[in-house]
Amino acid sequence: MSITRESELIGMQKASEAVALTLKEMRNYARPGMTTKELDTYGGKLLTELGAKSAPYVTYGFPGWTCISVNNEFCHGIPSDKCVLKEGDLINIDVSAELNGFWSDNGGSFVLGTDVNQHRKLIEASKQILHKAIHSIKGGVRIADIGALIETEAKKKGYRVIRNLTGHGIGRSLHEEPSEIANFRDRSNLARFRKNSVVAVETFISTTSTYAETLKDGWTMVGNKGGFMAQHEHTIVVTDGKPLILTAMNDIWT
């Protein structure tokens, strides 16, 4: 969507604060021995208390309030009573929701407890690259140029990007134009970021894979060549200068 009046900005801010707070609190709540279903139930309770509705559930009938992916699961992981979290797990939580007709999206990867499996370097790379990408976005910048920046920075750090997972426009629905904000230079994409538009920018930084494939459950995605992936995401308003990061309170950079 494009922000045209103050009421729209306020609506987006409130929806974004709901998803950002939920993501932050879920990350703090996660403990070894807890199931991903327990963690998701906690996230659903938070969203409900904030008056928000789970976007993946409302839009796609997803079997959970949030997406929780663990270790070799890249994204869209289904919360489960059978998945018990362990010390050192690489966890990704993606929280998106609708509040009073406005939609917002954010996500982040983190290590549970002590980094016994050495995932923190990958996570920090994803965070840093997202920060650089977002702060390079302003009205008139080519979307493909931001994709090129993300891939270049990933390669510098010894990683790859997932080519079939992308950021997207958002606001009055979960997915809007621009439909794809890729993590590589998509030469067929001639579009530019528009001032006052709302977009969800995501990094998909991988150790070995370049594509994500869907498992038989119809939701969970893993790498075509295995390995691990870190994802971080903010919903922002594009400006002529410094972007307005609507989901900043999720604290993924702190």
C-alpha positions as CSV (number, residue, x, y, z in Angstrom):
1,M,0.0,0.0,0.0
2,S,1.0,3.6,-0.2
3,I,0.5,5.8,2.8
4,T,-1.7,8.8,1.8
5,R,-3.0,10.0,5.1
6,E,-2.1,10.1,8.8
7,S,-4.7,7.6,9.8
8,E,-3.1,5.0,7.5
9,L,0.3,5.5,9.0
10,I,-1.2,5.1,12.5
11,G,-3.0,1.9,11.5
12,M,0.2,0.5,10.1
13,Q,2.1,1.5,13.2
14,K,-0.4,-0.3,15.5
15,A,-0.4,-3.5,13.4
16,S,3.4,-3.4,13.2
17,E,3.8,-2.9,16.9
18,A,1.6,-6.0,17.5
19,V,3.6,-8.3,15.4
20,A,6.9,-6.8,16.6
21,L,6.0,-7.2,20.3
22,T,4.8,-10.7,19.7
23,L,8.0,-11.8,17.9
24,K,10.1,-10.2,20.7
25,E,8.2,-11.8,23.5
26,M,8.1,-15.2,21.8
27,R,11.9,-15.1,21.4
28,N,12.3,-14.3,25.1
29,Y,9.8,-17.0,26.1
30,A,11.4,-19.9,24.2
31,R,13.2,-22.4,26.4
32,P,14.8,-25.9,26.0
33,G,12.2,-28.6,26.6
34,M,9.4,-26.5,25.3
35,T,7.5,-27.7,22.2
36,T,7.0,-25.4,19.2
37,K,3.3,-25.8,19.7
38,E,3.6,-24.3,23.3
39,L,5.6,-21.4,21.9
40,D,3.1,-20.8,19.1
41,T,0.2,-20.9,21.6
42,Y,1.9,-18.2,23.6
43,G,2.3,-16.1,20.5
44,G,-1.3,-16.6,19.6
45,K,-2.4,-15.5,23.0
46,L,-0.3,-12.3,22.7
47,L,-1.8,-11.5,19.2
48,T,-5.3,-12.0,20.5
49,E,-4.7,-9.8,23.6
50,L,-3.5,-7.1,21.2
51,G,-6.6,-7.4,19.0
52,A,-4.7,-8.9,16.1
53,K,-5.5,-11.9,13.9
54,S,-2.8,-14.3,12.6
55,A,-2.2,-13.5,8.9
56,P,-1.1,-17.0,7.7
57,Y,-4.2,-18.5,9.4
58,V,-6.6,-16.0,8.0
59,T,-5.1,-15.8,4.6
60,Y,-4.0,-19.4,3.9
61,G,-5.5,-21.6,6.7
62,F,-2.1,-22.2,8.1
63,P,-2.2,-24.7,11.0
64,G,-0.8,-22.3,13.6
65,W,-0.7,-18.7,14.8
66,T,2.9,-18.2,13.7
67,C,5.5,-20.0,11.6
68,I,8.2,-21.6,13.7
69,S,11.1,-23.4,11.9
70,V,13.8,-25.3,13.6
71,N,17.4,-26.1,12.4
72,N,17.3,-27.5,8.9
73,E,13.7,-26.1,8.4
74,F,14.1,-22.9,6.5
75,C,10.6,-21.4,6.8
76,H,6.9,-22.0,7.2
77,G,7.5,-24.6,9.9
78,I,4.2,-25.9,11.5
79,P,4.1,-25.6,15.3
80,S,4.0,-29.2,16.7
81,D,3.7,-31.0,20.0
82,K,6.3,-33.4,18.7
83,C,9.0,-30.8,18.1
84,V,10.8,-30.2,21.4
85,L,13.3,-27.3,21.5
86,K,16.9,-28.0,22.5
87,E,19.9,-25.9,23.7
88,G,21.6,-24.5,20.6
89,D,18.8,-24.9,18.2
90,L,18.6,-22.5,15.3
91,I,15.0,-21.2,15.5
92,N,13.2,-18.9,13.1
93,I,9.9,-17.3,14.1
94,D,7.8,-15.4,11.5
95,V,4.9,-13.3,12.9
96,S,2.4,-11.6,10.6
97,A,-1.0,-10.3,11.5
98,E,-4.0,-8.1,10.6
99,L,-5.2,-5.4,13.0
100,N,-8.2,-3.1,12.1
101,G,-7.7,-3.7,8.4
102,F,-3.9,-3.2,8.3
103,W,-1.4,-6.0,7.9
104,S,2.3,-6.2,9.0
105,D,5.0,-8.9,8.9
106,N,8.3,-9.5,10.7
107,G,10.6,-12.4,11.5
108,G,13.9,-13.4,12.9
109,S,16.3,-16.2,13.5
110,F,18.1,-16.8,16.8
111,V,20.0,-19.5,18.7
112,L,18.3,-20.9,21.7
113,G,20.6,-20.6,24.7
114,T,24.3,-21.5,24.2
115,D,25.5,-21.5,20.6
116,V,26.8,-25.1,20.7
117,N,26.2,-25.7,17.0
118,Q,27.9,-22.5,15.8
119,H,24.9,-20.8,14.1
120,R,25.5,-17.3,15.5
121,K,27.8,-16.2,12.7
122,L,25.1,-17.0,10.1
123,I,22.5,-15.2,12.2
124,E,24.7,-12.1,12.6
125,A,25.4,-12.0,8.8
126,S,21.6,-12.1,8.1
127,K,21.0,-9.2,10.6
128,Q,23.8,-7.1,9.2
129,I,22.8,-7.6,5.6
130,L,19.2,-6.7,6.3
131,H,20.3,-3.5,8.1
132,K,22.4,-2.5,5.1
133,A,19.7,-3.3,2.6
134,I,17.0,-1.5,4.4
135,H,19.1,1.6,4.9
136,S,19.9,1.6,1.2
137,I,16.2,1.8,0.3
138,K,14.6,5.1,-0.7
139,G,12.1,6.2,-3.3
140,G,13.5,5.7,-6.8
141,V,15.9,2.9,-5.9
142,R,15.7,-0.1,-8.2
143,I,14.4,-3.2,-6.4
144,A,16.9,-5.3,-8.3
145,D,19.8,-3.2,-6.9
146,I,18.8,-4.1,-3.4
147,G,18.7,-7.7,-4.3
148,A,22.2,-7.4,-5.8
149,L,23.4,-5.8,-2.6
150,I,22.0,-8.6,-0.4
151,E,23.6,-11.3,-2.6
152,T,26.9,-9.5,-2.8
153,E,27.1,-9.0,1.0
154,A,26.2,-12.7,1.5
155,K,29.0,-13.8,-0.8
156,K,31.5,-11.6,1.0
157,K,30.6,-13.4,4.2
158,G,30.8,-16.8,2.7
159,Y,27.1,-17.5,2.3
160,R,24.5,-17.9,-0.4
161,V,20.9,-16.5,-0.8
162,I,17.7,-18.4,-1.4
163,R,16.4,-17.3,-4.8
164,N,12.8,-18.4,-4.5
165,L,11.9,-16.7,-1.2
166,T,11.4,-12.9,-1.4
167,G,10.2,-9.8,0.5
168,H,7.0,-8.2,-0.7
169,G,4.6,-5.2,-0.5
170,I,2.2,-5.2,2.4
171,G,-0.4,-3.0,4.1
172,R,-4.1,-3.7,3.2
173,S,-3.4,-7.4,2.7
174,L,-0.5,-9.8,3.5
175,H,1.1,-9.8,0.0
176,E,0.8,-6.8,-2.3
177,E,2.9,-5.1,-5.0
178,P,5.8,-5.2,-5.4
179,S,5.2,-8.9,-5.2
180,E,8.9,-9.8,-5.2
181,I,11.8,-8.2,-3.4
182,A,14.4,-10.8,-4.2
183,N,17.7,-11.5,-2.5
184,F,19.6,-11.3,-5.8
185,R,19.7,-9.1,-8.9
186,D,16.6,-10.1,-10.8
187,R,17.3,-8.4,-14.1
188,S,13.7,-8.9,-15.3
189,N,12.5,-6.7,-12.4
190,L,12.7,-3.1,-13.6
191,A,10.5,-1.7,-10.8
192,R,11.7,0.9,-8.3
193,F,10.7,1.5,-4.7
194,R,8.1,4.2,-4.4
195,K,8.1,6.9,-1.8
196,N,5.4,6.3,0.9
197,S,4.9,2.6,-0.1
198,V,5.0,-0.1,2.6
199,V,7.1,-3.1,2.1
200,A,8.3,-6.1,4.0
201,V,12.1,-6.6,3.4
202,E,13.6,-10.0,4.2
203,T,17.0,-11.6,4.1
204,F,17.3,-15.4,3.4
205,I,21.0,-16.2,4.0
206,S,22.0,-19.8,3.6
207,T,25.1,-22.0,4.2
208,T,24.8,-24.2,1.2
209,S,21.4,-24.1,-0.5
210,T,20.1,-21.6,-3.1
211,Y,16.4,-22.8,-3.4
212,A,13.8,-23.8,-0.8
213,E,11.7,-26.9,-1.4
214,T,8.3,-27.7,0.3
215,L,8.0,-30.9,2.3
216,K,5.1,-33.3,2.1
217,D,3.2,-31.5,4.9
218,G,2.6,-28.8,2.2
219,W,4.1,-26.0,4.3
220,T,7.6,-26.5,5.7
221,M,10.4,-25.6,3.4
222,V,14.0,-26.9,3.5
223,G,17.1,-26.3,1.4
224,N,17.6,-28.0,-1.9
225,K,21.2,-28.8,-0.9
226,G,20.6,-29.0,2.9
227,G,22.4,-26.8,5.3
228,F,20.9,-24.0,7.4
229,M,19.3,-20.6,6.7
230,A,18.8,-17.4,8.8
231,Q,16.0,-15.0,8.0
232,H,15.3,-11.5,9.3
233,E,12.5,-9.2,8.3
234,H,11.1,-5.7,8.9
235,T,8.1,-3.9,7.6
236,I,9.1,-0.4,6.5
237,V,7.7,2.7,4.9
238,V,9.9,3.9,2.0
239,T,10.8,7.6,2.2
240,D,13.1,10.0,0.3
241,G,15.7,9.4,3.0
242,K,16.0,7.2,6.0
243,P,13.2,4.5,6.0
244,L,10.6,4.4,8.7
245,I,11.0,0.9,10.3
246,L,7.5,0.1,11.6
247,T,8.5,-3.2,13.3
248,A,11.7,-1.8,15.0
249,M,10.5,-2.7,18.5
250,N,11.1,-6.4,17.7
251,D,14.7,-5.7,18.7
252,I,16.2,-8.1,16.2
253,W,19.2,-5.7,15.8
254,T,19.9,-5.5,19.6
